[in-house]
Amino acid sequence: MYSKIAINNVKKSFKDYTIYFLTIAFAVSIFYSFNSIGAQQAVIKINNSTEDYIGLIQTLMSVLSVFVSFILGGLILYANNFLIKKRKKELGIYMTLGMSKGKISKILLFETLIVGILSLVVGLLLGLLASQGLSVFTAKLFEADMAEFKFIVSGAAILKTILYFTLIFGILMIFNTRIVSKYKLIDMLNAGRKNEEIKIKSPIVSSIIFVFSASILIIAYYLVTKSGLNPTDFKFKASIVLGIIGTVGVFFGVSGFLLGIIQKSKSIYFKKLNIFVTRQLSSKVNTNFISMAVISLMLFVTIVTLSTGLGFKNAVEAGIVAPFDASTKLFTDESSKYQSVEDIMKKVNHNFNDDKYIFFNGYNLNGVEIADILKPYAVGEMKKRIDAGKERWGYVDAIKISDYNKIRDLYGERPLTINDDEVLVLSNYEGAKESVKNLIKAQGIVDINGKEYKVANTEYLSEAIYNSSIANNTLTLIVPDNLKENMELACAYMDVNYSNPNDPKEEANMIATFDAINGRASQMGNFNSDRDSEDLSMLPSINTTKQSVYADNKGMTTIILYVALYLGIVFLISSAAVLALQQLSEASDSSDRYKALKKIGATEKMINKTIFKQTVIYFAMPLILAIISSVVGINVVNKFLSMYGKSNIVPTSLLTLGILIVVYGGYFYVTYTGYKGIVKNSK
């Protein structure tokens, strides 16, 4: 009997369940899609490094899903609370007819079960489609072969999704039972007559709070612009705290502030039903200012992460400097046992084949600081950072001209010559580029140990001297071979280009050697001494191949991108769903007010326009503030990325706009039509 009543209730109230159903279906779809990443290895051809990173992404998504499940669980509880609140009067009538609270709880349990199963099924079907798109997206990110692509279903992801959402609905059923047990009959029957409590009644007080909070936000924007994306900077930390306080304060006072302004404009305030719209919004925003602030902050995070996530990946990947098939940077000094990479390679019996190797040393010029050389020529962010004096730049690195010409030979470039009183400057750090160009243009002078050396560059030199995942050479001096004073040995380098880059054996040979050097292999040829293995494994060195640099970079940036996408979409759905539920709750609470409007002559068209205005403004308020904050946030992120490579956010911004239109706009439309339906059907 109870199941039959529940089915009839769901059929009768299907429109009321639309937001609830839509939210759960979206949540299930997203949850399944991001937890099915591991299954994508079966449909795209990937190398071992990529396979490792996909496994890491899968593990991270599993951990992150625990956090996401709390967000989605809270959202579902919030949506369920709206439905219970809306049906208080109906439940009260059940009680007056003699139905016990236990029986009412059973009906709600069956209703929850029916809607939950339907939402889970639809969500999984949507997730199956979305996961295929995610497979294509993953393949493009890793530049994998899609020749064997086929439709695939992840049984593990389906089981995990069902398990998590079963737990959520189990908690929901307990929650419903407790809520019903606490309700009093008089409260249920009079639910529609209670008004929202207005927190602030004085427009003057509201205006003061609004202006003060807006000022705090402006200060937060200024601080984060000055500090940049630097979590260790006090200004950055202060900007986050002030940003949160300012956002809450803005929504705490905005309704009274706008009410005061509109009331002064009689032509607007008394036009048609504007007075009703103004009062409705004022009451609702006053009541929900905290949730509005949280929604705005979540939308801010969503817009920034979605807009800059792919741009971040592209910028960082564009900043890779790996011109050699393999390279090593050994951190050493005059007292070290090993001062040459060549000696180490021979120690582990590396097979040199016919590859083209170069070995050279790098030095620190004691007493010669980067900031001192660049300060007269610095511009932009570099000038700000040098003038601030808070960043430790350190002494200048140097390599000899003969060694530099070895590097140029690997590049296929002609050798350069300098006089004994000249130096060349080398830099590939994007943030220092213009400053170094100014130094070259001015043919600046560099003081080394009391002797002046003229900068002899005829052009900006930016060759990398070893493989690196980031172009971070701020300034290196190419000095004459006879310069010896205060030249302190700091590094030993090796660069190599394979004789046959397309032969996988070449890469395997080099990786095996690096494994031996790093202590991951204790035997290569006659190299089987545990003591020698331990000595080598303790060496501080960076050993990379071109393939490993690109694979590692793609893997790490893809992980960051997936986290941004996962959280961004979840935050967006949660924000839109909460706004929708609050508006529909407002419609249920205000049904008597709309009846009164009809009685005094308001037409259905006028009422629909009123509903449209109210819904648009309510959805727009947190979005507008989020967009304003996002402009500042995106600008800060772009400045940070510009130090490593150019970032084009136009495509990702358009993608973010599209997602906002589909999800946020979709929830707005469903809310508007649902609001109209509630008002129209109220009796």
N, C-alpha and C positions, 0 to 999 in steps of 0.2 A: 504493500500500500504506500509506504513512504517513498519508495523508488518511483512509483507512478506519479505521486504528487511532485517529486523533485523534477522528473522529466517534463511535466506540464509547466512547472514554474520556469524552467530553463527556456522552453519554447516560448512561453508568454513574455519572458523578460529578456529575450535574446538581444534586443537593442541595448538594454542596460549592460549586458555582458560583453558588448563589442570591444570596448577599451580593454577590459580584463582579458578577454580571449586574445586580442591582438597583441597585447604586451607579453603574455606568456608564450605565444607562438613565436614572436620575435626573439624572446630570450632563449627559448629552446633551440631555435635555428642558429643563433650566434654561438651558443654554448657548444653545440654539436660540431659546427664548422671548424672552430679553433681547436677542438680536441681531436679532430680527425686528421691532423697534419701528418702524423706518423704513417698513415695509410697511403700518403701521397708518394712515398718511396717506391711503391709498387707500380706507379703509372708514369714516372718520369725517370729518364736515365741520368744518374748522378754519380759523381766520383766519391771516393771514400771520405774526403774532407767534408764535402757537402752533406753526405749521409750522417756524419757525426754531428753537424750543426742542426740538421733537421731533427735528430734525436734530442739534442739539447733544447731546441724550440718546443718540442713535444713535452719534455719534462717541465719546462718553464710554464707552458700553458696549463699543465695539470696543476701546478702549484698556484698559479694565478687564478685558476678556476675556483679554488676554495674561497678566495677573496671575492671573486665575482658572484659566487653563489650566495654570499651574505648580502650583497647589494641587491641581487635579483629576488632573494627571499624576502628582504625588507620591502622591496617594491610590490611584490605579490601580496604581502600582508597589508600594505597600505591600500592597495586596490580592493582587497577583500573587505577591509574596514569600511571603505566607501559604500560597497554594496550592502553590507549589513546596516550601515547607518541609513541608507536610502530606504531600506525595507523595514525599518523599526515599526512603523505603523501597521504594516502587513503582519509582522510577527506578533504585535500586540493583539490584533484581531484573532489570530490563531489561539492566543491564550484566553481571550474572552469566550471563545467557543469551547473551552474546556481542555485544550491540548496542553500537555505538560511541557516544561522547558526541555526535558530529556528527549521528547518526541520531536520538538522543534529542532533540536541539535541534530537528530538523525536525518531530518529532511535537508538541513544545511550540509550535512556530511555527504549525502548522496548528490546534492547539487554540485558541491565542490569536486567530487569524484568524477562526475559526468563532464563538467567543463575542463577539469584537469586532463582527463584522458583525451578529449577532443583536441585540446590545445597542444598536448604532447605529440599526438599523431600528426597534426598539421605542421607543427614546428619542426618535427623530424623530417617531414617531406620537403619543407622549405630548406632545411639544413642540408639535405642531400644534394639539392641543386646548388646551394651557395658554396658547399665544399668543393664542388667541381670547378667553380670559378676560382676558388682559393688555390686549387691545385695548379691551374694555369698561371695565376699570379705568382705562386711560389717558383714555378719553373722559369718564369721570366726573370725573377729576382736572382736566381742562381744560374741563369743562362743554360738551363738544362734542355736535353733533347726530349721533345714531346711526341716522338714518332710512335711510341707504344701507348699513347694516352687512351684510356678507356674509362667508362663510368664505374666508379668503385664505391663500395659501402664499407664503412668502418664499424665492425661489430663491437669492438672495444669502446668506441666513442658513443655508440647507441646505448650500450649497457651503462656507461658512466653517466650519460645524460638522464636516463631513466632513473638511476639510483639517486642522483642529486635531487631531481625534481620530485621524486617520491618522498624523500626526506622533507623537502620544503612543504609539500602538500600534507604530509603527516603532521608537521608542526602547525600548519594552517587549520587542520581539523580540530586539533586540541585548542587552538586559539579561539575558534568559533564557539566551541562548547563552553569555554570559560566566559566569553563575552555575553552569550545568551543567559548564562546562569547569573550574571551580575545585573542584567537589565531589570528595571522595575516596570510593571505594567503601565503606570501613569506616564512614565518617561517615554515609553514606546508610542502610546496613543497621542501624546502631545509633541512628538519629535519635530513635526513640521512647523511648530509655532515658535521655536526658539530662534533668537537672532544672534548673529555673531557679535562678540564683544569688541568694541572699538578701543584700541590701546591708547591712542592719543586723540583728544578731541579738539585741541587748540591748533589751528592752522599756523599760528605764529611759532609755537614750539616745534611743530613739524618742520617748518621752513628753516628754522635755525639748525635743527639736527641734519636736515638734508644738505644745506650749504656747507656745514662743517664737515660732514662725511664726504661730500664731493671734493672738498679741499684736501682731505686726507688721501683720497684716491689719486689726486693730481700729484701729491708729494710722493706717493708710492710709485707712480709712473716715472717721475723724475729720478728717483733713487735707482730704480732698476735700469733705466737708460744709462745712468752714470756708471753703475757697477758692472753692467753687462751680465752675461751668463756665468757668474763666478760665485758658486755656493759658499766659498770661504769668506767672501767680502761681507762685512757687517751691513753695508747698504743694501745688498741683495736680500739678506735675511729680514731686514727691517721692511723692505718693500713688500715681502710676502705677508708679514703680520699686518702692516698698514692696509694692504690691499683687501684682506679679509675683513678687517674692522670697517673700512670705508664702504665695502659692498653691503655689509649688514646694515650699516647706518643709513645708506642711501635708501634702501627699501623700507627701513623703519620710518623714515620721514617723508618719502616721496608722495604718498597718497595725500597727506595733509597739505604738502607744498603745492601740488597740482590743484587740489581742491580750492585752496586759497586764491590761486591765480585765476582759475576758471570762474569762481564766484565773482571776482571783480569785473569780469567781462560779461555783462548781463546779456548781450546779444548772443553769446555762445551758451551760457549757462541755462537760460530759459528757452532755448531753441528746441522745439520738438520734445524728445524725451531725454535730452542730454543731462538734465538734472538727476534723472533716475539712474542713468549709466554712471555718472560721476559718483553718486552715493554708493552704488553697488560695488564699484571698483575700490573706492576708498575703504569700505568696510572689509572687503576680501583681502586686499593687500595688507591692511593693518593687522589682520588676523594671521596671515601666512607670510609675514615678512622674512622670517628665518628660512623657511623652505624656499622662498623666492630667491634669497641670497645664495643659498646652497646650489640651487638650480643654475643661477647665473655663473657661479664659479665652476660648476661641472661643464656648462656649455663653453666657458672660456678654455678649460683644459681640452675639451673635445676639438674645438676649432683650431687651437694652436698645434696640438699633436697631429691632427689629420692634415693640416696645411703644411707643416714643416717636416713631418715624418719622412716622406719620400724624398723631399728636398735635402734633408739631412743625409740620407743614404747616398743620394747622387753626389752631393758635395764632398762627402768623405771619400767615396770611391774615386772621384775625380782627383782628389788630393794624393792618391797613391803614387809613390815614386819607386818603381821597380824596373829599372832599365836593364838589369843584368839577370841572367838565368839563375844565378845563385850568388850570395854574398855573405860575408861574415864580418862582424865588428867585435873585436876582442878588446876588452878593457884591461889594460896592462900598464906597467911602468918599468923604470930601469931596474928595480929590485925583483921583478917577477921572474919565475922560472921559465915561463913561455913569453917571448916578446915578438913572435912571428906566427902568423896563422899557417904559413907554409910548413913550419916545423911540426905543428900539431897535426896537420893533414898527413904528413909523412909518418908521424907517430902511430896513427891509426891505420896505416897502410892503405891510404886512399888511392884508388885507381885513377890517375890523372888523365888517361886516354889522350885524345888529341885536342882536348878543350883548350880554350884560350884563357889563361889565368894571369892575374896581376896581383902582386902583394905590395903593400905600402904601409907607412906609419902616419899617425896623426898626432899632433902636439898641442899642448896648451901654452899660450904665450902669457907667462906670468906677468902681472902688472898692467896688461892691456885689456881693458874692459869693453864689451860690446856697446854699452850705453854711452861711454865716453866718445867712441868713434862716431856713432850715429846721431847723437844729440843735436849737433848743429844742423843736421839735414833731415831730421825726423818730421813727419807730417801725420795728420789724422790720428788714428787710435794709437799708433806707435809713439807719437809725440806725447799724448796724454799719459801713456803708461810710463814712459821714461821720466817725464816731468813729475809724476806722482812719486817716483822713487821707491815704491813699495815692492816692486818686482825684482827678484834677484836675476840678473842677466848673466853674471859670471864672466870669466876670461874668454878671450877669443880663441877659437880653434885655428890651427894652421896646418897646412900640408906643403911639401916642397914642390917646386915647379916641375921637376922631373917626374915626380909621382903623379901630379895632376895631368901631365901629358900622357901618362899611361892610361888614365881614365878616359881622356879624350880619344885615345886610339881605339878603345873598346866601343866608343860612340861612333867611330868612323870620322872623327873631326881632326883637322890639322893641328899640329902642336903650336904652342904659344911660347914666346920668349919674353923675358923681362930683364932689366938691368939690375945691378946690385943694390940700387937705391929705389927700387920700385916693388910694388906688390899688386896683386890682382884681388878683387873681392868677389866672393862666390856666395850666392844666397838663393834659396828656393821657397822661403817662407812668405806666403802671400801677404801677411800683415806687415812685413818689412820691405816689400818690393819697391814701393814709391820712395821710401826713405833711402834705400840703397841706390836707386837710380839717381837721386839727387846728389848723393856722395860721388857717384861716377861722373855725373855731368859737371860737377864743380871741380873734378880732378883733385879731390881732397887729400889731405896729408894725414898719415898715420904715424904716431910716435911709438917706436918700439925700442925700449931700453935707452931712451935719450937720443935716438937717431931717427930722423924724419924720412919716411918712405912715401913716395908719390903713388897715388892710385893710378894704375896704367891701363885700366879697362877702356876698350873702345866700344864695348857693348855690355849689356846686362848678362852675366853668366849665371846659369841656374842648374847646371848639371848636378845630379845626385851622385854622391861618392860611394853610396851603398844602398841596397834595397831597404825601403822603409814603408810602413803603412801610412805615413803622413809626411808631408813636406815641412819639416821643422828646422831646417838649417837657417837660422836667423842671419848669421854672418860667419864666413870662414875666409881666412887670408891665405892666398897662394904666395909663398915667400921664396926668395932666392935660396938655392941649395946650400950656399955658404953661411947662411944665418944659423948660428948655433947658440947664442947667449939666451938664457931664460927659455929655451925651447925644451919643455918637459914632456917626455913621452907619455901619451895618454891612451892611445888606441893603436891596434894593429888591424889592418883591413885585408880582405880578400874579395875580389870580384871575378866572376867567370862567365863566359858565354860558351854554351855547349857547341861542340862541332856539329852535332845533329840535334837541334832543339825538339824535333818531332819524335825522337826516339825515347820512349818511356823508360828505357834502361838507364839513360843518362840521369834522369830525375831520381830514379830509384837508387842509383849509386851514390848520389849526393845526399839524399835523405838518410841512407844507411850510415854515411860518414858523420853527418850531424848527430844522429842518434848515438853513435859511439862517443862523440865529443861530449854530448850532454849526459852520458852515463846510462843511457837507455839500452845500450848494447855493450857488453864487456868483451866481445870477441870479434875481431875482423882480421882475417889472415892470421899472422903471427902475434897479433895484439891480444894477449889474453891475461895480462897482469892485472890483478884486482887493484893493486896499489896505483898503477898507472891510470886505470879507469877512474879511480876515486879522484886522483889529481886533476884529470881532465874535466870531470863532472863538476868540480868546484870552480872552474874558470867562469868568470862573469862574461858572457858573450851573447851576441844576437846572431843566430844562424837562420837564414831565410833562403827560400827559393822564390822565384817570381810567382809560380803557381800557388805556393802556400800563402804568400802575402795577399794575393787576390782572394783566395778561398777564405782565409781567416777574416779579412775585411768584410767580405760579403756576408759571412756567417754572423758576425757581431752586429753589423748594421741591420741585417734582416731581423734579428732577435729584437732589437730596439723598435723596429718598425712594427713588428707583430704585436708587441706590448702596447704600443701607441694606438694601433687600430682596434685591438680588443677592448681596451679600457675606453677609448674614445666612443666607440659605437654603443657600448653598454651604458656609459654616462649619458649619451644622447637619448637613447630609448628611455632611460629612467627619468630624465628631465622632462621630456615631452609627455610621458605617461602621468607623472605627478601633476603637471599643469592641467592635463585633460581631466583627471579625476577630481581635482579641486574645482574646476569649472562645472563639471556635471553635478558635483555635490552642491554647488551654489544654485544650480538650476532646480534641484529637488527642494532645497530650503526656501527658494524664492518663488515657488509656484503660486502661492497665495498672492504675492505682490503682482505677478503678471495677470492674475484674475482681476485684481483691482484695476489695473491699467485698461483691461478690456471693458470693464464696467463704466469707466469714465470716457470711453470713446476711442481708445487707441486701436488702430486697425492691425490686422495680422502682419501686414507689410511693415508697418512702423515697429512692431515688436521684433520682427525678424532682423530689421536693421539695427535695433538696439542690441540684440543678442550678438550680431556680427561685430559691432563696434567693441562690445565688452570682451568678446573672445579674442579679437585681434590685439587689443591693447594689452590684455593679460598675458598672451603669449609673446608679445613683442617686448614688453618691459625687461624681462631678464635677458632676452636675446640681444637687445640693443646695447645694454651695459657690457655683456660678454663680448660683443663685436668690438666695442671701443677698447676694452682691455686687451683683446686679441691683437688689435693693430699694433699696440705697444709691444706685446709679447712676441709677435712674429718679427717685428723690427729688431728686437734684441737678439733673437735666435739667428736671424739672417746675418747680423753683424758678427756674431760668433762664428758662423759657418764661413763667412767671407775670408777668415784667416786661413782656411784650409783649401778652399776652392769656391768657385762661383756656384750659387744656388738659385735655381729658377723655381719659384713657388707658384707661378701662374697655373701650370697644369694641376698641381695638388690643391690649389685654392678653388679651382673650378670643380674638382672632384668633391671637395668638402662642401661646396655650395650645392652640388647635386644631391649629396647625402642629406644635407639639411632640408632641402626642398622635399625630398621623398619621405623622410622619416618625420621631421618636425612638421612639415606641411601636411603630411598624411594624418598625423595626430590632431592637428588643428581642424582639418576638414571633418574628421570623425566626431570631434568634440562639438563643433558648430552644429552639425546635423543632429547629433544626439541631444544637445541642449534644446534645439527647436522642437524635437520630438517630445521631450519631457514636458516642455511648456504647453505644447499643443494638446497633449493627451491628459494634462492635469484637469481634474474635475472638482 
